[in-house]
Amino acid sequence: MAAPPMSSSRAMRARLRRSLRKRYEALMSKAFLSIIMADERKGSKSGSTTVHRKRVDVDDIIRGLGCYARRAYRMSPSSFNELHDKLEPALTAKFSVNKRGKKKRGTTNGHTPTKLRLSAAIRYFAGGKVYDIMSSHGMGRTSVYESIWGVVDVVNEHPDLSFNNLGAEIPSHEEQKDVAKGFKKMSGARFSKVVMAIDGMLIWTTKPSRKACRAMNCGEIMFHCYRKDKFGLVLLAACDDRAKFRWADISNPGRASDYLSYVHSGLPSLLSKPGVLLPGHTFIGDNAFIETMYMATPIMGSNLTDEEDAYNFYLSQLRITIERAFGILVHRWAILRAPLSVHIDKVAPLTFCLMRLHNWCIDAGEAKLPCRLDGRTESLVKKRAKRAKQGSVHLDGSGRPAQLLGGGHHFTDVERARRPSPSVEPGD
């Protein structure tokens, strides 16, 4: 017997119940997913995106390192604390806002002290691995990288860490006098008119991506240095008698010669202006540069007189200061002894930061004064040099990063015949 037809009111109530049941199931599923996601954010489940970490006190890290703290941080604990005191206001302002300029909210693991961030960055510059820094500092991977690049920005922007007083491009006349006196003490021939030594070094990087090359309007092959068989950028720098960097430029790919980098840097036009250098004073460089009234280079040729040969010797005695400065830089900040695996746009800021910290260490008395090697020490240096492995940069017996020097000593981009001849002003 067929069932009686349902009234219209009963059918409407049935449709309403089915609609409410579907809506209830949808709300329950959303609530369930929100609970799961909240648990994952709290780090309560295995494999969650956030892990509960306990921030480690930097003083405890230094005490645990004991006598190796200076080697780990490339400076003494007192110098590190002094550096932090100088940078603390800028670091606090840097890490208190996010990328959009808004104040940061609290994180699951709590606030990261600025001293801990500076410690993580210094350890990274000294050659520490990111995952080891995460473990020793109680920080996440993102926090470590934020600390590194935040410290890079703060160091480069801090006026007390600039290459010269008041952010000048080159030292003032008073500073030039002091530098000339320092070079005179170092010179066996008592050269008294040298204000800076200049040379180029390859900053070793990984092969840049095609996207980065397109953004720079430059092909991948332009970053490859044929002489060193490495990718990178040309660092052109000048230093004083204490091996402190006083001028630097890193805007040319590794294929460019030192001369081309020198011309593009704008330094020749700056030095040619009257009043920039003290009268009669000069830079010194190798034969990759052109001899002018403000640049002294070795005399070229094989049939040199005794006076010319002696001049070349004593000039190289001072010019090697910049090569020693490169060696100290690479030896102190071991990140430069392997290819930098960072975006090509970040290579220059990172290098400038390391150079400014290098100067800071010298001013803080962390640089060891050059001493004469005895027979035992000299044999030890030579023995270690023979054990040098490929894949990382090692220093030679004179403390020079030979694997990175001389990459720009070629004349394929601007041949010698096309280079300007030494100019002498009338009356000089």
Helices and strands as residue ranges (DSSP letters): H 8-42, H 58-65, G 66-68, H 69-73, H 77-95, H 114-125, H 130-137, H 141-157, G 159-161, G 165-167, H 173-186, E 194-205, H 210-215, G 220-223, E 224-225, E 230-239, E 245-253, H 258-265, H 267-271, E 282-284, E 295-296, H 306-332, G 334-337, H 344-363, H 375-386, G 416-418
